[in-house]
Amino acid sequence: MTTSLDRALLDSVAVSLESLHESVASRYPGEPSARQPAHTVYGGAHIFRSDSAARLGEIGLRFLEEYAATPKILADVLGLTDSWLTFSG
């Protein structure tokens, strides 16, 4: 592939950035490998407020209480089997 920058120049820049990259990577190692919830909320910035996350959390909890009051009900709704889940409720 034809590039506008010389390969030697690119290599020297990459080498000069290695220590910086290592420093940043040690300070900011990235996201933990454990599972994390992922949520996507569609809407424009004009409807976003400082309490948007809290309000959505309240709605989510209300829906869980209304439609899946126990872990067993939620598992049944999602079609999960008791073979790998243990519930007391």
MIFI-269499 format. One record per residue: residue in three letters; x, y, z of N, C-alpha, C, O in turn. Coordinates in nm, 4 decimals. Example, Ala and Ser with C-alpha at 12.3 -4.5 7.8 and 13.67 -1.06 7.14 Angstrom:
BEGIN
PT  residuo      n_px      n_py      n_pz     ca_px     ca_py     ca_pz      c_px      c_py      c_pz      o_px      o_py      o_pz
PT      ALA    1.3190   -0.5690    0.7800    1.2300   -0.4500    0.7800    1.3200   -0.3300    0.7800    1.4236   -0.3319    0.8465
PT      SER    1.2850   -0.2250    0.7080    1.3670   -0.1060    0.7140    1.2900    0.0030    0.7870    1.3409    0.1138    0.8039
END
This chain:
BEGIN
PT  residuo      n_px      n_py      n_pz     ca_px     ca_py     ca_pz      c_px      c_py      c_pz      o_px      o_py      o_pz
PT      MET    0.0848   -0.1165    0.0000    0.0000    0.0000    0.0000    0.0898    0.1233    0.0000    0.1901    0.1278    0.0712
PT      THR    0.0541    0.2204   -0.0780    0.1274    0.3451   -0.0842    0.0832    0.4353    0.0299   -0.0363    0.4566    0.0506
PT      THR    0.1800    0.4880    0.1037    0.1491    0.5806    0.2122    0.2231    0.7110    0.1886    0.3205    0.7152    0.1134
PT      SER    0.1777    0.8154    0.2516    0.2417    0.9458    0.2329    0.3554    0.9679    0.3315    0.4309    1.0641    0.3175
PT      LEU    0.3692    0.8807    0.4311    0.4776    0.8935    0.5277    0.5768    0.7795    0.5100    0.5389    0.6663    0.4802
PT      ASP    0.7013    0.8107    0.5284    0.8095    0.7137    0.5148    0.8012    0.6087    0.6255    0.7758    0.6429    0.7409
PT      ARG    0.8221    0.4825    0.5919    0.8137    0.3728    0.6877    0.9115    0.3924    0.8034    0.8766    0.3649    0.9182
PT      ALA    1.0319    0.4390    0.7759    1.1314    0.4614    0.8813    1.0823    0.5675    0.9807    1.1012    0.5537    1.1015
PT      LEU    1.0198    0.6725    0.9289    0.9650    0.7762    1.0157    0.8541    0.7189    1.1032    0.8504    0.7450    1.2234
PT      LEU    0.7646    0.6417    1.0445    0.6560    0.5806    1.1209    0.7095    0.4883    1.2300    0.6595    0.4888    1.3425
PT      ASP    0.8120    0.4087    1.1961    0.8713    0.3186    1.2944    0.9352    0.3958    1.4088    0.9214    0.3565    1.5247
PT      SER    1.0042    0.5040    1.3787    1.0693    0.5821    1.4846    0.9657    0.6473    1.5758    0.9869    0.6564    1.6967
PT      VAL    0.8556    0.6921    1.5198    0.7489    0.7503    1.6011    0.6883    0.6424    1.6902    0.6637    0.6669    1.8083
PT      ALA    0.6641    0.5245    1.6359    0.6070    0.4152    1.7138    0.6981    0.3773    1.8300    0.6502    0.3548    1.9412
PT      VAL    0.8284    0.3699    1.8055    0.9236    0.3370    1.9114    0.9230    0.4441    2.0188    0.9278    0.4128    2.1378
PT      SER    0.9171    0.5704    1.9783    0.9190    0.6795    2.0764    0.7915    0.6820    2.1616    0.7926    0.7368    2.2718
PT      LEU    0.6834    0.6245    2.1128    0.5576    0.6230    2.1879    0.5412    0.5000    2.2773    0.4493    0.4948    2.3590
PT      GLU    0.6297    0.4010    2.2623    0.6146    0.2766    2.3386    0.6128    0.2998    2.4894    0.5263    0.2456    2.5582
PT      SER    0.7059    0.3787    2.5425    0.7104    0.3990    2.6873    0.5867    0.4753    2.7352    0.5342    0.4480    2.8432
PT      LEU    0.5410    0.5706    2.6549    0.4187    0.6424    2.6905    0.3002    0.5467    2.6938    0.2183    0.5506    2.7857
PT      HIS    0.2923    0.4618    2.5937    0.1831    0.3639    2.5877    0.1860    0.2728    2.7106    0.0817    0.2473    2.7708
PT      GLU    0.3040    0.2237    2.7483    0.3160    0.1361    2.8647    0.2750    0.2089    2.9922    0.2104    0.1504    3.0792
PT      SER    0.3122    0.3359    3.0036    0.2768    0.4156    3.1208    0.1258    0.4333    3.1307    0.0676    0.4158    3.2378
PT      VAL    0.0636    0.4674    3.0207   -0.0821    0.4855    3.0199   -0.1521    0.3529    3.0478   -0.2492    0.3491    3.1233
PT      ALA   -0.1040    0.2442    2.9881   -0.1667    0.1128    3.0066   -0.1558    0.0665    3.1516   -0.2469    0.0007    3.2018
PT      SER   -0.0460    0.0995    3.2200   -0.0331    0.0585    3.3596   -0.1236    0.1417    3.4501   -0.1731    0.0923    3.5514
PT      ARG   -0.1450    0.2672    3.4137   -0.2314    0.3533    3.4944   -0.3797    0.3292    3.4642   -0.4632    0.3355    3.5544
PT      TYR   -0.4116    0.3024    3.3403   -0.5494    0.2786    3.2971   -0.5557    0.1425    3.2277   -0.5510    0.1353    3.1049
PT      PRO   -0.5662    0.0352    3.3054   -0.5572   -0.0987    3.2458   -0.6758   -0.1387    3.1604   -0.6723   -0.2436    3.0961
PT      GLY   -0.7794   -0.0590    3.1580   -0.8951   -0.0921    3.0753   -1.0075   -0.1487    3.1583   -1.0019   -0.1504    3.2813
PT      GLU   -1.1082   -0.1945    3.0902   -1.2266   -0.2472    3.1562   -1.1953   -0.3805    3.2218   -1.1158   -0.4584    3.1691
PT      PRO   -1.2571   -0.4078    3.3369   -1.2394   -0.5389    3.3994   -1.2939   -0.6486    3.3083   -1.3831   -0.6245    3.2270
PT      SER   -1.2403   -0.7670    3.3225   -1.2837   -0.8771    3.2363   -1.4149   -0.9395    3.2823   -1.4758   -1.0171    3.2086
PT      ALA   -1.4588   -0.9063    3.4031   -1.5859   -0.9602    3.4527   -1.7013   -0.9034    3.3703   -1.6911   -0.7953    3.3124
PT      ARG   -1.8104   -0.9780    3.3664   -1.9272   -0.9319    3.2919   -1.9810   -0.8039    3.3525   -1.9812   -0.7864    3.4743
PT      GLN   -2.0258   -0.7160    3.2672   -2.0844   -0.5908    3.3108   -2.2141   -0.5682    3.2348   -2.2274   -0.6088    3.1193
PT      PRO   -2.3094   -0.5035    3.3001   -2.4343   -0.4764    3.2282   -2.4107   -0.3770    3.1148   -2.3280   -0.2865    3.1257
PT      ALA   -2.4831   -0.3952    3.0088   -2.4742   -0.3029    2.8958   -2.6151   -0.2535    2.8647   -2.7079   -0.3329    2.8488
PT      HIS   -2.6293   -0.1254    2.8566   -2.7594   -0.0665    2.8299   -2.7464    0.0351    2.7173   -2.6484    0.1092    2.7097
PT      THR   -2.8438    0.0374    2.6323   -2.8499    0.1378    2.5275   -2.9814    0.2110    2.5418   -3.0882    0.1499    2.5455
PT      VAL   -2.9727    0.3404    2.5499   -3.0922    0.4229    2.5614   -3.0959    0.5133    2.4398   -3.0037    0.5913    2.4159
PT      TYR   -3.2023    0.5022    2.3641   -3.2156    0.5839    2.2450   -3.2970    0.7081    2.2762   -3.4043    0.7003    2.3361
PT      GLY   -3.2470    0.8180    2.2368   -3.3164    0.9445    2.2571   -3.2172    1.0568    2.2329   -3.0961    1.0361    2.2399
PT      GLY   -3.2660    1.1695    2.2058   -3.1781    1.2816    2.1782   -3.1259    1.3462    2.3048   -3.1780    1.3236    2.4140
PT      ALA   -3.0229    1.4264    2.2889   -2.9651    1.4976    2.4026   -3.0671    1.5912    2.4659   -3.0556    1.6261    2.5834
PT      HIS   -3.1653    1.6310    2.3891   -3.2656    1.7233    2.4412   -3.3534    1.6607    2.5497   -3.4204    1.7327    2.6237
PT      ILE   -3.3538    1.5255    2.5600   -3.4337    1.4626    2.6652   -3.3476    1.4107    2.7799   -3.4008    1.3617    2.8795
PT      PHE   -3.2164    1.4206    2.7676   -3.1261    1.3752    2.8732   -3.1224    1.4782    2.9849   -3.1123    1.5984    2.9604
PT      ARG   -3.1308    1.4288    3.1085   -3.1229    1.5149    3.2263   -3.0247    1.4520    3.3254   -2.9844    1.3368    3.3090
PT      SER   -2.9874    1.5264    3.4257   -2.8914    1.4758    3.5241   -2.9442    1.3546    3.5995   -2.8654    1.2755    3.6513
PT      ASP   -3.0750    1.3386    3.6066   -3.1336    1.2262    3.6793   -3.1824    1.1141    3.5869   -3.2557    1.0254    3.6307
PT      SER   -3.1426    1.1176    3.4605   -3.1921    1.0179    3.3639   -3.1580    0.8755    3.4061   -3.2445    0.7881    3.4010
PT      ALA   -3.0342    0.8500    3.4478   -2.9950    0.7139    3.4859   -3.0751    0.6667    3.6069   -3.1225    0.5531    3.6094
PT      ALA   -3.0902    0.7521    3.7060   -3.1671    0.7148    3.8255   -3.3124    0.6859    3.7903   -3.3707    0.5895    3.8398
PT      ARG   -3.3705    0.7689    3.7055   -3.5108    0.7481    3.6660   -3.5278    0.6175    3.5896   -3.6244    0.5448    3.6126
PT      LEU   -3.4352    0.5868    3.4988   -3.4432    0.4606    3.4257   -3.4262    0.3423    3.5200   -3.4917    0.2396    3.5024
PT      GLY   -3.3392    0.3552    3.6198   -3.3225    0.2500    3.7190   -3.4507    0.2254    3.7973   -3.4883    0.1109    3.8219
PT      GLU   -3.5170    0.3329    3.8359   -3.6440    0.3209    3.9078   -3.7495    0.2507    3.8223   -3.8243    0.1665    3.8721
PT      ILE   -3.7552    0.2849    3.6961   -3.8509    0.2202    3.6047   -3.8187    0.0717    3.5925   -3.9085   -0.0125    3.5963
PT      GLY   -3.6894    0.0396    3.5776   -3.6489   -0.1003    3.5668   -3.6866   -0.1805    3.6897   -3.7376   -0.2919    3.6780
PT      LEU   -3.6619   -0.1250    3.8080   -3.6996   -0.1943    3.9313   -3.8499   -0.2119    3.9419   -3.8976   -0.3165    3.9860
PT      ARG   -3.9244   -0.1107    3.9020   -4.0708   -0.1204    3.9064   -4.1201   -0.2316    3.8132   -4.2095   -0.3081    3.8493
PT      PHE   -4.0621   -0.2401    3.6944   -4.1017   -0.3459    3.6012   -4.0665   -0.4837    3.6551   -4.1452   -0.5775    3.6419
PT      LEU   -3.9473   -0.4970    3.7164   -3.9116   -0.6259    3.7755   -4.0102   -0.6653    3.8846   -4.0551   -0.7798    3.8898
PT      GLU   -4.0437   -0.5705    3.9716   -4.1393   -0.5997    4.0787   -4.2753   -0.6402    4.0217   -4.3423   -0.7279    4.0763
PT      GLU   -4.3155   -0.5766    3.9127   -4.4470   -0.6037    3.8555   -4.4505   -0.7328    3.7741   -4.5471   -0.8085    3.7831
PT      TYR   -4.3477   -0.7586    3.6956   -4.3519   -0.8702    3.6013   -4.2637   -0.9891    3.6386   -4.2811   -1.0978    3.5835
PT      ALA   -4.1707   -0.9708    3.7298   -4.0815   -1.0801    3.7691   -4.0419   -1.0607    3.9151   -3.9265   -1.0314    3.9463
PT      ALA   -4.1381   -1.0773    4.0024   -4.1189   -1.0468    4.1439   -4.0152   -1.1359    4.2127   -3.9572   -1.0968    4.3140
PT      THR   -3.9921   -1.2542    4.1585   -3.8915   -1.3437    4.2176   -3.7952   -1.3902    4.1082   -3.8296   -1.3870    3.9900
PT      PRO   -3.6752   -1.4332    4.1469   -3.5819   -1.4870    4.0467   -3.6404   -1.6053    3.9705   -3.6131   -1.6227    3.8517
PT      LYS   -3.7216   -1.6874    4.0394   -3.7829   -1.8040    3.9740   -3.8779   -1.7608    3.8629   -3.8782   -1.8205    3.7553
PT      ILE   -3.9582   -1.6580    3.8877   -4.0496   -1.6084    3.7847   -3.9704   -1.5549    3.6664   -4.0043   -1.5826    3.5514
PT      LEU   -3.8657   -1.4787    3.6936   -3.7829   -1.4251    3.5850   -3.7200   -1.5383    3.5042   -3.7181   -1.5327    3.3813
PT      ALA   -3.6689   -1.6406    3.5717   -3.6089   -1.7545    3.5014   -3.7120   -1.8254    3.4145   -3.6829   -1.8642    3.3014
PT      ASP   -3.8321   -1.8420    3.4678   -3.9381   -1.9073    3.3898   -3.9734   -1.8250    3.2661   -3.9898   -1.8800    3.1571
PT      VAL   -3.9849   -1.6930    3.2831   -4.0184   -1.6057    3.1711   -3.9101   -1.6124    3.0637   -3.9399   -1.6101    2.9443
PT      LEU   -3.7849   -1.6208    3.1069   -3.6738   -1.6245    3.0112   -3.6468   -1.7642    2.9578   -3.5605   -1.7823    2.8719
PT      GLY   -3.7198   -1.8628    3.0081   -3.7024   -1.9998    2.9601   -3.5777   -2.0666    3.0134   -3.5262   -2.1602    2.9523
PT      LEU   -3.5285   -2.0195    3.1272   -3.4106   -2.0805    3.1876   -3.4545   -2.2008    3.2698   -3.5624   -2.2005    3.3290
PT      THR   -3.3707   -2.3029    3.2729   -3.4075   -2.4249    3.3439   -3.3454   -2.4282    3.4821   -3.2439   -2.3632    3.5076
PT      ASP   -3.4073   -2.5045    3.5711   -3.3546   -2.5191    3.7061   -3.2300   -2.6075    3.7110   -3.1689   -2.6214    3.8170
PT      SER   -3.1916   -2.6669    3.5990   -3.0764   -2.7557    3.5994   -2.9473   -2.6820    3.6327   -2.8537   -2.7422    3.6854
PT      TRP   -2.9412   -2.5561    3.6034   -2.8206   -2.4801    3.6385   -2.8495   -2.3626    3.7286   -2.7593   -2.2854    3.7612
PT      LEU   -2.9753   -2.3480    3.7697   -3.0135   -2.2390    3.8602   -3.0738   -2.2973    3.9866   -3.1457   -2.3971    3.9816
PT      THR   -3.0448   -2.2355    4.0991   -3.1036   -2.2772    4.2247   -3.1728   -2.1582    4.2864   -3.1105   -2.0546    4.3097
PT      PHE   -3.3008   -2.1722    4.3130   -3.3792   -2.0623    4.3708   -3.4468   -2.1093    4.4978   -3.4894   -2.2244    4.5079
PT      SER   -3.4563   -2.0205    4.5935   -3.5317   -2.0523    4.7141   -3.6700   -1.9897    4.7087   -3.7551   -2.0176    4.7931
PT      GLY   -3.6919   -1.9043    4.6081   -3.8201   -1.8347    4.6005   -3.8959   -1.8802    4.4901   -4.0072   -1.8325    4.4678
END
